[in-house]
Amino acid sequence: MQINPQRAKQLVENLTHITQRIQSANKRSEPIRLIAVSKLKPATDILALHQPPLQHAHFGENYVQELLQKASVLPRSIRWHFIGALQSNKCKTLAEQIPNLWCVSSVDSVKKADALEKGRAAFVARLAAEHTIGESAKSADSGEGRDAVAEAVLRIMVQVNTSGEESKSGVEPSDALALCKHIRTSCPHLQLTGLMTIGAIARSQATTPGNENEDFVTLKDTRDQIAKELGMLEGELELSMGMSADFEGAIAMGSDEVRVGSDIFGERPPKKDAMVVEKG
Ligand SMILES: *Cc1c(COP(=O)(O)O)cnc(C)c1O
């Protein structure tokens, strides 16, 4: 893959600038995770940020086919987040075919959780079989195999529709607890790590550090309630909220993870023009 050095320099500058803005907005001691949202952008853009000097690890994608293709050409050390609208019939493939899928952030039904569980279970079974075969051949101890299996747990965020807009995916805030419980009790290969919201565009445009965004308030209240019900500490159930237009406001409201695309990579092309590997 050929990386344009000028493009790489620009991307490194952009991401460095976003990281600085996150750090100055963050008043807590724990760092905030930055997902660089690379949907519809070429694999070379991702590689430019994943290689030195930044070695950025967390990237977010919205389309299963595009993610499968990118994951197959990019290093395994990338931590992929699937953040897009999720279709039930793609869940098993997603969880089974991408070893370095780190988190699925957009789970909004029991059906999708169950399909992800099935996919991850199949992945883990394959991994365990490969290790058993490899180890009996060289008769080594199985510590490495156990670690690989333990690391294969797939993190899950439940997407909550905090704005009440019909066009938005996500469970109603009042239905989030039941889905969280289901993941914790019935999906052993999944690990519930938090709640995610996108929120209304109009509210995100009006979001400033001094102007509390209602979507963020709703997500935080929902999280606090669920954490209490499930006997979890608030910090064990993360908040994923904030994008290019509103991440500083989201951090002020307690976000643990922001998802920033256009402020790093620039405007996105229409989906029909997007290319994973650029030609020529
Ligand atoms: C595209 C997308 C983002 C990034 O949006 P920007 O405004 O480009 O920063 C974040 N979260 C989700 C769920 C997205 O689909």
Ligand as a Chemical Component Dictionary entry (heavy atoms), coordinates in Angstrom:
data_LIG
# 
_chem_comp.id                   LIG 
_chem_comp.type                 NON-POLYMER 
_chem_comp.pdbx_formal_charge   0 
_chem_comp.three_letter_code    LIG 
# 
loop_
_chem_comp_atom.comp_id 
_chem_comp_atom.atom_id 
_chem_comp_atom.alt_atom_id 
_chem_comp_atom.type_symbol 
_chem_comp_atom.charge 
_chem_comp_atom.model_Cartn_x 
_chem_comp_atom.model_Cartn_y 
_chem_comp_atom.model_Cartn_z 
_chem_comp_atom.pdbx_ordinal 
LIG C1 C1 C 0 -20.017 8.642  11.122 1  
LIG C2 C2 C 0 -20.186 8.466  12.569 2  
LIG C3 C3 C 0 -19.399 9.180  13.484 3  
LIG C4 C4 C 0 -18.406 10.248 13.088 4  
LIG O1 O1 O 0 -19.076 11.415 12.687 5  
LIG P1 P1 P 0 -18.279 12.785 12.386 6  
LIG O2 O2 O 0 -19.330 13.810 12.467 7  
LIG O3 O3 O 0 -17.714 12.636 11.016 8  
LIG O4 O4 O 0 -17.242 12.934 13.408 9  
LIG C5 C5 C 0 -19.561 8.883  14.838 10 
LIG N1 N1 N 0 -20.446 7.951  15.258 11 
LIG C6 C6 C 0 -21.204 7.252  14.404 12 
LIG C7 C7 C 0 -22.144 6.232  14.945 13 
LIG C8 C8 C 0 -21.116 7.489  13.034 14 
LIG O5 O5 O 0 -21.901 6.805  12.210 15 
# 
loop_
_chem_comp_bond.comp_id 
_chem_comp_bond.atom_id_1 
_chem_comp_bond.atom_id_2 
_chem_comp_bond.value_order 
_chem_comp_bond.pdbx_ordinal 
LIG C1 C2 SING 1  
LIG C2 C3 SING 2  
LIG C2 C8 DOUB 3  
LIG C3 C4 SING 4  
LIG C3 C5 DOUB 5  
LIG C4 O1 SING 6  
LIG O1 P1 SING 7  
LIG P1 O2 DOUB 8  
LIG P1 O3 SING 9  
LIG P1 O4 SING 10 
LIG C5 N1 SING 11 
LIG N1 C6 DOUB 12 
LIG C6 C7 SING 13 
LIG C6 C8 SING 14 
LIG C8 O5 SING 15 
# 
